[in-house]
Amino acid sequence: MGAGGVLAGGCTRGAGLSGVRTLSVAALLAITSIGVGGVLTQALLSRAGSAGAAASARPAPRQAA
């Protein structure tokens, strides 16, 4: 979001929150998109983290002597 803030000429979250007060469609869309993006990112990171944890929690297979 740092690069987006620079390109947009300001903080995207602040612009979205200010626009929501005036019921700006673009601001509502921006805030909704930011929220949905955050939820999807959290779900993907949780899934990736739990898959790695599950794989490391399994005991190593024993090798035949």
C-alpha positions as CSV (number, residue, x, y, z in Angstrom):
1,M,0.0,0.0,0.0
2,G,3.0,2.3,0.3
3,A,3.6,2.4,-3.4
4,G,-0.2,2.9,-4.0
5,G,-0.2,5.8,-1.6
6,V,2.6,7.5,-3.4
7,L,1.0,7.0,-6.8
8,A,-2.4,8.2,-5.6
9,G,-0.9,11.3,-3.9
10,G,-1.9,10.3,-0.4
11,C,-3.0,7.6,2.0
12,T,-5.5,5.3,0.3
13,R,-7.2,4.3,3.6
14,G,-7.5,7.9,4.7
15,A,-9.0,9.0,1.4
16,G,-11.4,6.0,1.5
17,L,-12.6,6.8,5.1
18,S,-13.0,10.5,4.2
19,G,-15.1,9.6,1.2
20,V,-17.3,7.2,3.0
21,R,-18.7,10.1,5.0
22,T,-19.9,11.7,1.8
23,L,-21.1,8.3,0.5
24,S,-18.7,8.4,-2.4
25,V,-19.1,5.2,-4.5
26,A,-15.4,5.1,-5.3
27,A,-14.5,5.4,-1.6
28,L,-17.0,2.7,-0.6
29,L,-15.5,0.5,-3.3
30,A,-12.0,1.2,-2.2
31,I,-12.7,0.5,1.5
32,T,-14.5,-2.7,0.6
33,S,-11.7,-3.8,-1.6
34,I,-9.1,-3.1,1.0
35,G,-11.1,-5.1,3.6
36,V,-11.7,-8.1,1.2
37,G,-8.0,-8.1,0.3
38,G,-7.0,-8.2,3.9
39,V,-9.4,-11.1,4.7
40,L,-8.2,-13.1,1.6
41,T,-4.6,-12.5,2.5
42,Q,-5.2,-13.6,6.1
43,A,-6.9,-16.8,4.8
44,L,-4.1,-17.6,2.4
45,L,-1.4,-17.0,5.0
46,S,-3.3,-19.1,7.6
47,R,-3.7,-21.9,5.1
48,A,-0.1,-21.8,4.1
49,G,1.1,-21.6,7.7
50,S,-1.1,-24.5,8.9
51,A,0.1,-26.7,6.0
52,G,3.7,-26.1,6.9
53,A,3.0,-26.7,10.6
54,A,1.1,-29.9,9.8
55,A,4.0,-31.2,7.7
56,S,6.6,-30.4,10.3
57,A,4.5,-32.0,13.1
58,R,4.6,-35.4,11.5
59,P,7.3,-37.7,12.8
60,A,10.1,-38.5,10.3
61,P,9.7,-42.0,8.7
62,R,12.1,-44.6,10.1
63,Q,14.7,-46.0,7.7
64,A,15.2,-49.7,7.4
65,A,18.5,-50.8,8.8
